[in-house]
Amino acid sequence: MTTTHWTSPSDVIDRLRRRWNSGRYLTAAAQGHPFEPIAIPLKGPTAADVNQHYSKALEWARSWAAPHHPHLRIQTKPIGGRNNTPANTVPIRVWVDSLDQLVTLLQTTAEADLFHTLHTTTAQRAPDLAAWVAAHPMRALKAHPYWQRLLDTVAWIRNHTEAPVYLRLIDVPDVDTKFIESHQGILSELLDHSLPADRIHNEAPRSNFTARYGMLSKPVYVRLRYLYDPPGPYSEITVRASELTAAPPGTRTVLVLENEITYLALPSIPGSIAILGSGYAASRLHHLPWLADTDLWYWGDIDTHGFAILSRMRGLFPHAQSFLMDRSTLLAHQAHWGEEEKPTAEPPPHLTPAEAQLEHDLRLGTYQPRLRLEQERIPITSVAHAVARRGRT
């Protein structure tokens, strides 16, 4: 062993600090467990090393002299003393015998005191959360500047058992929507620990804060345009999806498009409406179950994301068909090819064989890398012809 492998005092401090940063010692203290002495083995010189590098071995041993480490107990053993070699005593292990010694050694006394205060205060104000604090000391310490506001927010939500409200209506001093949104990760953990089981909607992930805890979410809106003489005074409406419980009167065909200008420029088609999908928002169409009883068509960009959106929509409505998303359309508009910035990596599951093969070719770069044909690149005459064919089917 060379001298570069001998354990230095800074090595021990680093190792102890990593253990401290795990929170295990604060957790044990908060849970009332007695402190278990910590043993750190030392890698030091062998008898051969002492003979070959005596001065360096002596320097290393002196670095571990007890007076230099008042907060460590140093365990030694003799080496050498054979074959006319002198016997020497070297440190082989250091011990930390108490939590006070540990925090003094690591200079974390203030941190330990702050955690004790946080845990004690929480046990007094929100006893149900004291166990969470004990189990997650470093999370609690990181949140200490706003810990009181977190507790107040959890208490308000727990005590509010009336009709669901928007986050904006949570009435806690110095707490606003931005605060809740910024700290919803830790708030979700605290609420999961504090609320009764029937107040937590486990089917919703913690990232969906409002759905998980029974609060009001921003409504989903559907923007649609009549492609025939509308039954009322409006040719286009935006309405809450929850209120659009049935197809507009006279509707037989629904076209879902991604490009706004194309959506606005669609020609007249008897018995048809157009819905603006706005990218992956097409998946929100699950709020409109009546689409299952319509002739449903989707048109998106010819790129990997366009087919991913089509697949997601067809996962909701298996009868949905695509138009202007085929190989002949792609090859007929080569002059308008562009580049997809970040293609998807996985093949979508809900495509027809022809669609799947074209999507596969796009991902492989069969025609050119990251190929994309955007909706608005297709001449409006081609769109009109395709839409007219859809209207006659």
Secondary structure by P-SEA (a helix, b strand, c coil): ccccccccaaaaaaaaaaaaaaaaaaaaaaacccccbbbbbbbcccaaaaaacaaaaaaaaaaaccccccccbbbbbbccccccbbbbbbbcccccccaaaaaaaacaaaaaaaaaaaaaaaaaccccaaaaaaacaaaaaaaccaaaaaaaaaaaaaacccccccccccccccccaaaaaacaaaaaaaaaacccccccccccccccccccccccccbbbbbbbbccccccccccccccccccccccccccbbbbbccaaaaaaccccccbbbbbccccccccccccccccccbbbbbccccaaaaaaaaaaaaaccccccccccaaaaaaccccccccccccccccccccaaaaaaaaaaaacccccbbbbccccccaaaaaaaaaaaaac
